[in-house]
Amino acid sequence: MLVRLECWRQAADEEPPLGIRDLTTDVQAGRQAEYIVPSKSPLDRFGMFEMSLETEFDPPELPQRPADGHKGTFGRTLIVAGSRGMSGAACLAGVAALRGGAGLVTVACPVGIQGVVAGYEPGYMTIGLPESTDGQFSIATLDRISHLLDGNDSVGVGPGLGGSADLPEVVRRLFSETRCPLVLDADGLNALAGGFRGGRWEGHEHAGPRVLTPHPGEFARLSGLSISEIEARRAEVSRDFARKNHLILVLKGPGTIVTDGQRVSVNSTGNSGMATGGSGDVLTGLTSALLARGDDPFESTRLAVYLHGLAGDLAAEAMSEPGMIASDLPRFIAMAWKQALPGR
């Protein structure tokens, strides 16, 4: 279960418990605030606040899957990923999008790795795009990607893109101009970071919902804050960044933060076995799939983070935390759905 606290008056100065400490800024300032925190937090220590408690099911509300649905019902998602030497990132994101329930998944990757990506999984389609001499996306890919977006309901950008000189222009144009929900991770975030000053986006206002999924190091480049500042006030700095930039932020780590600048959720699933290369690529694909359904972007993102962590917990139970790897996660996403769905 999750507990929503509407706190409006502080009556004592006791230190709040871990996971709630960063969520009290508005309360301390005397403003009404609403936050979502895991119920396993020691809420009984919060006697120093007047509060109303409202509970809701954890995991987040699951999307309806009508019995007469077809591929279009469950959304079309495009994954823009991969480069020479990092074809695995595109594969992981594509398979995770399928496991996330998307009706159709297309992986757009540099043409030089298209055969590898296509051979990994028969369930998604692939499109090979022009590449630079070092096997990465070039500026010539931008028009092709923009054309592909017309037929898709969401797009995930970033896993394994590398760091070509053209990439910042490609990513920043996609961030500003794409009309459907867009998820940015990994190299996509690094390419985007130069467009922020003082934690605020300086480019054109983006045309649709945006979800950024950084780890603390990537968020430091986006926000201009140090990693120590971020880790000391994870929820507060995440919420402020999301509010200023009108987007959804997923700050990864123990107790992953999901916020749209108004609502703040602290995720309760996941473990240290997920600290392995490729786990973030899986989250990109899974989040893109859920956004393709057209539901509330914040709730879809919160569900993706929850299922991703639950898949990691199930994988760790079966294989151990040190023994699990990122390519195990898509299979356990299926098990996470099974555990989360009612009447499983």
KOLLUMRO-264451 format. One line per 10 residues: number of its first residue (from 0); their letters; for each residue x, y, z of C-alpha. Coordinates in nm, 2 decimals, always signed. Example, Ala and Ser with C-alpha at 12.3 -4.5 7.8 and 13.67 -1.06 7.14 Angstrom:
2
0) as) +1.23/-0.45/+0.78 | +1.37/-0.11/+0.71 $
//
This chain:
344
0) mlvrlecwrq) +0.00/+0.00/+0.00 | +0.10/+0.36/-0.04 | +0.00/+0.63/+0.21 | -0.08/+0.98/+0.09 | -0.01/+1.25/+0.35 | -0.17/+1.59/+0.33 | +0.04/+1.78/+0.59 | -0.02/+2.14/+0.68 | +0.11/+2.23/+1.02 | +0.43/+2.14/+1.20 $
10) aadeepplgi) +0.40/+2.10/+1.58 | +0.75/+1.98/+1.67 | +1.10/+1.97/+1.52 | +1.17/+1.59/+1.54 | +1.37/+1.46/+1.24 | +1.13/+1.29/+1.00 | +1.21/+0.93/+0.91 | +1.42/+0.83/+0.61 | +1.23/+0.85/+0.28 | +1.00/+1.13/+0.42 $
20) rdlttdvqag) +1.27/+1.37/+0.54 | +1.31/+1.53/+0.20 | +0.93/+1.57/+0.15 | +0.87/+1.82/+0.43 | +0.98/+2.15/+0.28 | +0.63/+2.27/+0.20 | +0.51/+2.15/+0.54 | +0.78/+2.34/+0.72 | +0.69/+2.65/+0.53 | +0.33/+2.62/+0.64 $
30) rqaeyivpsk) +0.20/+2.53/+0.29 | -0.04/+2.24/+0.22 | +0.14/+1.96/+0.04 | +0.06/+1.61/-0.09 | +0.32/+1.34/-0.12 | +0.32/+0.96/-0.18 | +0.56/+0.75/+0.03 | +0.60/+0.37/+0.09 | +0.39/+0.24/+0.37 | +0.69/+0.05/+0.51 $
40) spldrfgmfe) +0.83/+0.39/+0.63 | +0.78/+0.44/+1.00 | +0.48/+0.68/+0.98 | +0.40/+0.65/+1.35 | +0.68/+0.90/+1.41 | +0.48/+1.16/+1.23 | +0.27/+1.26/+1.53 | +0.41/+1.61/+1.51 | +0.20/+1.68/+1.21 | -0.17/+1.73/+1.17 $
50) msletefdpp) -0.26/+1.51/+0.87 | -0.52/+1.32/+0.68 | -0.43/+0.98/+0.56 | -0.56/+0.83/+0.24 | -0.45/+0.49/+0.12 | -0.43/+0.35/-0.23 | -0.32/+0.02/-0.38 | +0.05/-0.04/-0.43 | +0.14/-0.12/-0.71 | -0.01/+0.18/-0.89 $
60) elpqrpadgh) -0.34/+0.13/-1.06 | -0.30/-0.12/-1.35 | -0.42/-0.03/-1.70 | -0.73/-0.19/-1.83 | -0.67/-0.46/-2.10 | -1.00/-0.51/-2.29 | -1.07/-0.86/-2.41 | -1.14/-0.73/-2.76 | -0.83/-0.51/-2.78 | -0.60/-0.52/-3.08 $
70) kgtfgrtliv) -0.24/-0.41/-3.14 | -0.35/-0.05/-3.19 | -0.54/-0.05/-2.86 | -0.22/-0.12/-2.66 | -0.01/+0.14/-2.84 | +0.28/+0.17/-3.09 | +0.62/+0.26/-2.95 | +0.94/+0.36/-3.12 | +1.28/+0.29/-2.96 | +1.57/+0.51/-3.09 $
80) agsrgmsgaa) +1.88/+0.34/-2.95 | +2.22/+0.17/-3.02 | +2.55/+0.24/-3.19 | +2.85/+0.03/-3.29 | +2.95/-0.17/-2.99 | +2.63/-0.10/-2.80 | +2.37/-0.29/-2.99 | +2.27/-0.46/-2.67 | +2.11/-0.14/-2.54 | +1.88/-0.13/-2.83 $
90) clagvaalrg) +1.79/-0.50/-2.79 | +1.71/-0.47/-2.42 | +1.50/-0.16/-2.46 | +1.31/-0.32/-2.75 | +1.23/-0.65/-2.56 | +1.13/-0.46/-2.25 | +0.88/-0.25/-2.46 | +0.73/-0.58/-2.58 | +0.71/-0.72/-2.22 | +0.56/-0.39/-2.11 $
100) gaglvtvacp) +0.25/-0.47/-2.33 | +0.30/-0.24/-2.63 | +0.10/-0.36/-2.93 | +0.38/-0.28/-3.18 | +0.74/-0.20/-3.11 | +0.99/-0.06/-3.37 | +1.36/-0.03/-3.29 | +1.54/+0.24/-3.49 | +1.92/+0.19/-3.48 | +2.22/+0.27/-3.70 $
110) vgiqgvvagy) +2.21/+0.05/-4.01 | +2.54/-0.11/-3.92 | +2.39/-0.29/-3.62 | +2.05/-0.35/-3.76 | +2.12/-0.72/-3.83 | +2.23/-0.78/-3.47 | +1.93/-0.60/-3.32 | +1.69/-0.78/-3.56 | +1.83/-1.12/-3.48 | +1.80/-1.08/-3.10 $
120) epgymtiglp) +1.41/-1.08/-3.09 | +1.16/-1.16/-3.37 | +0.87/-0.97/-3.19 | +0.98/-0.62/-3.27 | +1.05/-0.45/-3.61 | +1.38/-0.28/-3.69 | +1.47/+0.02/-3.91 | +1.83/+0.09/-4.00 | +1.91/+0.46/-4.01 | +2.21/+0.65/-4.15 $
130) estdgqfsia) +2.52/+0.64/-3.94 | +2.85/+0.83/-3.91 | +3.18/+0.67/-3.98 | +3.21/+0.56/-3.62 | +2.88/+0.38/-3.63 | +2.67/+0.63/-3.44 | +2.36/+0.84/-3.54 | +2.43/+1.13/-3.77 | +2.23/+1.45/-3.82 | +2.09/+1.29/-4.14 $
140) tldrishlld) +1.88/+1.06/-3.92 | +1.67/+1.34/-3.78 | +1.43/+1.37/-4.07 | +1.39/+0.99/-4.08 | +1.31/+0.97/-3.71 | +1.07/+1.26/-3.73 | +0.88/+1.08/-4.01 | +0.87/+0.76/-3.80 | +0.72/+0.94/-3.51 | +0.40/+1.01/-3.70 $
150) gndsvgvgpg) +0.29/+0.65/-3.67 | +0.38/+0.60/-3.31 | +0.22/+0.67/-2.97 | +0.54/+0.71/-2.77 | +0.92/+0.71/-2.82 | +1.22/+0.61/-2.60 | +1.55/+0.77/-2.69 | +1.89/+0.73/-2.55 | +2.01/+0.38/-2.47 | +2.35/+0.31/-2.63 $
160) lggsadlpev) +2.35/+0.61/-2.86 | +2.72/+0.70/-2.79 | +2.85/+1.05/-2.80 | +2.88/+1.17/-3.16 | +2.92/+1.54/-3.24 | +2.57/+1.54/-3.41 | +2.39/+1.37/-3.12 | +2.31/+1.68/-2.91 | +2.14/+1.85/-3.20 | +1.94/+1.53/-3.28 $
170) vrrlfsetrc) +1.83/+1.48/-2.92 | +1.75/+1.85/-2.85 | +1.53/+1.87/-3.16 | +1.35/+1.55/-3.06 | +1.30/+1.68/-2.71 | +1.15/+2.00/-2.82 | +0.95/+1.89/-3.13 | +0.81/+1.54/-3.06 | +0.44/+1.56/-2.99 | +0.39/+1.21/-2.84 $
180) plvldadgln) +0.53/+1.11/-2.50 | +0.91/+1.09/-2.50 | +1.14/+0.90/-2.26 | +1.50/+1.01/-2.24 | +1.77/+0.81/-2.07 | +2.15/+0.74/-2.08 | +2.34/+0.90/-2.37 | +2.02/+1.08/-2.46 | +2.03/+1.26/-2.12 | +2.40/+1.35/-2.16 $
190) alaggfrggr) +2.33/+1.49/-2.51 | +2.05/+1.70/-2.37 | +2.23/+1.83/-2.07 | +2.40/+2.12/-2.25 | +2.05/+2.27/-2.32 | +2.00/+2.33/-1.94 | +2.13/+2.64/-1.75 | +2.09/+2.64/-1.38 | +1.86/+2.34/-1.40 | +1.62/+2.51/-1.64 $
200) weghehagpr) +1.57/+2.41/-2.01 | +1.67/+2.70/-2.24 | +1.53/+2.57/-2.56 | +1.19/+2.58/-2.72 | +0.90/+2.46/-2.50 | +0.86/+2.09/-2.56 | +0.55/+1.98/-2.76 | +0.44/+1.68/-2.55 | +0.49/+1.48/-2.23 | +0.85/+1.42/-2.13 $
210) vltphpgefa) +1.00/+1.16/-1.89 | +1.37/+1.19/-1.80 | +1.52/+0.89/-1.61 | +1.86/+0.99/-1.48 | +2.08/+0.83/-1.22 | +2.24/+1.09/-0.98 | +2.54/+1.15/-1.20 | +2.33/+1.22/-1.50 | +2.10/+1.44/-1.30 | +2.40/+1.64/-1.17 $
220) rlsglsisei) +2.47/+1.73/-1.54 | +2.11/+1.83/-1.60 | +2.05/+2.02/-1.28 | +2.39/+2.18/-1.22 | +2.39/+2.04/-0.86 | +2.66/+1.82/-0.71 | +2.59/+1.45/-0.65 | +2.61/+1.51/-0.28 | +2.35/+1.79/-0.29 | +2.12/+1.56/-0.49 $
230) earraevsrd) +2.16/+1.27/-0.26 | +2.10/+1.49/+0.05 | +1.76/+1.62/-0.09 | +1.65/+1.37/-0.35 | +1.28/+1.43/-0.34 | +1.30/+1.81/-0.31 | +1.55/+1.87/-0.59 | +1.37/+1.62/-0.82 | +1.03/+1.79/-0.76 | +1.18/+2.14/-0.82 $
240) farknhlilv) +1.35/+2.03/-1.14 | +1.03/+1.87/-1.27 | +0.82/+2.17/-1.18 | +1.05/+2.42/-1.35 | +1.08/+2.22/-1.67 | +0.72/+2.09/-1.69 | +0.82/+1.72/-1.71 | +0.83/+1.40/-1.52 | +1.16/+1.31/-1.35 | +1.26/+0.96/-1.25 $
250) lkgpgtivtd) +1.57/+0.99/-1.02 | +1.70/+0.64/-0.99 | +1.85/+0.48/-0.69 | +1.72/+0.31/-0.37 | +1.37/+0.45/-0.33 | +1.36/+0.58/-0.69 | +1.18/+0.92/-0.70 | +0.90/+0.98/-0.96 | +0.76/+1.33/-0.97 | +0.58/+1.56/-1.21 $
260) gqrvsvnstg) +0.65/+1.87/-1.00 | +0.33/+1.83/-0.81 | +0.30/+1.46/-0.71 | +0.60/+1.28/-0.56 | +0.63/+0.90/-0.54 | +0.90/+0.70/-0.37 | +0.92/+0.36/-0.52 | +0.92/+0.06/-0.29 | +1.06/-0.22/-0.52 | +1.41/-0.30/-0.65 $
270) nsgmatggsg) +1.74/-0.41/-0.51 | +2.12/-0.37/-0.56 | +2.13/-0.66/-0.81 | +1.98/-0.41/-1.06 | +2.30/-0.20/-1.04 | +2.43/-0.36/-1.36 | +2.48/-0.23/-1.71 | +2.16/-0.24/-1.92 | +1.90/-0.22/-1.64 | +1.82/+0.14/-1.73 $
280) dvltgltsal) +1.77/+0.04/-2.10 | +1.51/-0.20/-1.98 | +1.33/+0.08/-1.79 | +1.33/+0.30/-2.10 | +1.16/+0.04/-2.30 | +0.91/-0.05/-2.03 | +0.82/+0.31/-1.96 | +0.78/+0.38/-2.34 | +0.54/+0.09/-2.37 | +0.32/+0.21/-2.08 $
290) largddpfes) +0.31/+0.57/-2.21 | +0.20/+0.44/-2.55 | -0.14/+0.35/-2.41 | -0.23/+0.71/-2.36 | -0.30/+0.70/-1.99 | -0.19/+0.96/-1.73 | +0.19/+1.00/-1.80 | +0.28/+1.03/-1.43 | +0.08/+0.72/-1.33 | +0.22/+0.52/-1.63 $
300) trlavylhgl) +0.57/+0.62/-1.53 | +0.51/+0.53/-1.17 | +0.38/+0.19/-1.28 | +0.68/+0.13/-1.50 | +0.92/+0.20/-1.22 | +0.73/-0.02/-0.98 | +0.72/-0.32/-1.23 | +1.09/-0.27/-1.32 | +1.18/-0.30/-0.96 | +0.95/-0.59/-0.89 $
310) agdlaaeams) +1.10/-0.77/-1.19 | +1.44/-0.71/-1.03 | +1.32/-0.85/-0.70 | +1.18/-1.16/-0.86 | +1.50/-1.21/-1.06 | +1.71/-1.17/-0.74 | +1.49/-1.43/-0.57 | +1.55/-1.67/-0.85 | +1.91/-1.60/-0.93 | +2.06/-1.39/-0.64 $
320) epgmiasdlp) +2.14/-1.02/-0.65 | +2.50/-1.07/-0.77 | +2.41/-1.33/-1.02 | +2.13/-1.15/-1.21 | +2.20/-0.94/-1.52 | +2.00/-0.69/-1.72 | +1.89/-0.94/-1.98 | +1.71/-1.14/-1.71 | +1.48/-0.85/-1.64 | +1.25/-0.86/-1.94 $
330) rfiamawkqa) +1.16/-1.22/-1.86 | +1.08/-1.13/-1.50 | +0.87/-0.83/-1.62 | +0.63/-1.10/-1.74 | +0.64/-1.25/-1.39 | +0.59/-0.90/-1.23 | +0.28/-0.85/-1.44 | +0.15/-1.19/-1.32 | +0.21/-1.10/-0.96 | +0.06/-0.76/-0.99 $
340) lpgr) -0.25/-0.84/-1.19 | -0.56/-0.93/-0.99 | -0.68/-1.29/-1.00 | -0.34/-1.41/-1.12 $
//
